[in-house]
Amino acid sequence: MNIISNPILPGFNPDPSILRVGDDFYIATSTFEWYPGVQIHHSRDLKHWRLVARPLARTTQLDMRGAPDSCGVWAPDLSYADGRFWLIFTDVKRYGVTTVNGAKGASLRDFPNYVVHCDQIDGNWSEAVHLNSSGFDPALFHDDDGRSWMLNMLWDHRPGRGRFAGIQIQQFDRTAQALVGEPHLIFKGTDLGFTEGPHIYKRDGWYHLLVAEGGTGWDHAVVMARSRDLLGPYDVHPDGPVLTAAGRREGPITRAGHGDLVELKDGSPWLAYLCGRPVPGKERCILGRETAIQPMRWHDDGWLRTLDGDARPVETPQAPDLPSMPWPQDDWDGRFDRDLLPLEFQWLRTPLQERLFSLSERPGFLRLYGRETVGSHFEQALVARRLEHRRFTATTCVDFSPRCFQQAAGLILYYNSTKYYYLNISVEGEARELQLMIASPLLAEGVTMETVDRLPDGPIELRADVDGDALIFSWRAEGDANWHILPQRLDATILSDEVTCPGLPNFTGTFVGMACQDLSGTAMPADFSWFIYEGE
């Protein structure tokens, strides 16, 4: 049987917006504070996907310096009209405190929404145009009468109000790239609450509104309503959620919600949605929120349901009857003897990548310029890739000669500024030493640091091995046969949405990569000759 293995986009790839243009399928996902902004994957069979673009790559499109953790780019929406791809997104500038445990006081947040467009999915996307700031999760709906509309959830910051105030719609002029007329509140949501992530589809004279509800956690859900009039009123699906894993905190697919529909050429509907895979026995998802997909069915009553009607996510759905189109494997060997950073890597917040790293300053090496602390929200030299496996090994080799204790460079597993494991080279007096820095909400101190070994001269290889919930670091001098294994067996599951400082958002996932800090302000560089990630 030809099956799809969910998730189709493993690792941190949440809030999918799916689009078909001819024989090609595209999924755009959120990147939050990671730069460049938005990931777009491409497939021709819904089974095999490859990353083809990160369109928000210039200061005039996206600058997230100063953005708090889990802010930045939320819930991009990808659509197609006038022979162009349209991408609309939120660039969250302020989060404040969480709403999960109830609204108290005013909740002041900043949600500017922008649109960009391009004739080619992997082309040079336009400058970002601001549309509104009334709430997050914007989406475009292109009606069959030629008009376009922008939807977003409406944020109510006032004390004692429901923060998620419903779904708002306003006409969008594609030529002027501006909103026209007045906004209309078309849907206030159901009792599940947290109504967000809107999309509209037109079928058989009905406008079908799809939203995410229940909060992006264990009770997340895809909910639908419909109306004969675009502006409502909308009647809620009689069965309740059309997809949810509510009640499950174990198993292969949990936390299912925030979806988007696509139709194949034969009219069959498929739902892309976010999900989570907890470490067995832990109820913690170190891979973050991922993207899954499964077939759906329009029933005789005109409502959408899963194939068996139980509204549950499916781990291994049967693939559609399309020609199999696997992509060629990337042949990168892990060495930095190239002009461009390999596509799997990203950095944090800033569009000024030349201040963080260079592939030409020392040919054959990725040079990181020491910048601010690992916890900085402004400028830090940290280049990393997503975790995609529960069991993996990441190894790198760094040539670094710090001159003072304020300089460090090494291998890092990073969730955000409050959760990371950082094995780094620094110096005490005249002797280089290996340090282990740990940031965790479970630590009373927040961040701890200890010296774990003295180091010889020359380049040092650093390794991280993760198996489920266990993380073990090791090191060796370049060219040595044997690894020095650190005695600490570290808890990898703190690098998850579910472990958090009270009141802070946790919407991303764990990255592993290379970092360099220079708190003296002299931009002391560290040179990395290679980086290898091997997952099982």
Salt bridges, closest charged atoms under 4 A:
ASP15 OD1 - HIS258 ND1 3.52
ASP15 OD1 - ARG289 NH1 3.50
ASP23 OD1 - LYS265 NZ 2.61
ASP24 OD1 - HIS42 NE2 2.72
ASP24 OD1 - ARG44 NE 2.72
ASP45 OD2 - HIS48 ND1 2.68
ASP63 OD2 - ARG65 NH2 2.57
ASP69 OD1 - ARG349 NH2 2.96
ASP69 OD1 - HIS377 NE2 3.47
ASP77 OD1 - HIS199 ND1 3.30
ASP82 OD2 - ARG174 NE 2.61
ASP91 OD2 - LYS93 NZ 2.84
ASP119 OD1 - ARG84 NE 3.83
GLU127 OE2 - ARG58 NH2 2.91
ASP143 OD1 - LYS202 NZ 3.55
ASP144 OD1 - LYS202 NZ 3.12
ASP145 OD2 - ARG147 NE 3.09
ASP156 OD2 - ARG158 NH2 2.83
ASP204 OD2 - ARG203 NH1 3.30
ASP239 OD2 - ARG305 NE 2.46
ASP260 OD1 - HIS199 ND1 3.73
GLU283 OE1 - ARG249 NH1 3.49
GLU290 OE2 - ARG277 NH2 2.64
ASP301 OD2 - ARG305 NH2 2.92
GLU379 OE2 - ARG355 NE 2.56
GLU388 OE2 - ARG385 NH2 3.08
ASP399 OD2 - ARG362 NH1 3.05
GLU433 OE1 - ARG454 NH1 3.27
GLU461 OE1 - ARG476 NE 2.82
ASP465 OD2 - ARG463 NE 2.80
ASP467 OD2 - ARG391 NE 3.78
ASP469 OD2 - LYS282 NZ 3.65
ASP469 OD1 - ARG489 NH2 3.79
ASP491 OD2 - ARG284 NH1 3.44
ASP497 OD2 - ARG255 NH2 2.89
GLU498 OE2 - ARG255 NH1 2.75
ASP527 OD2 - ARG362 NH1 3.00
ASP527 OD1 - ARG367 NE 2.70
GLU536 OE1 - ARG391 NE 3.57
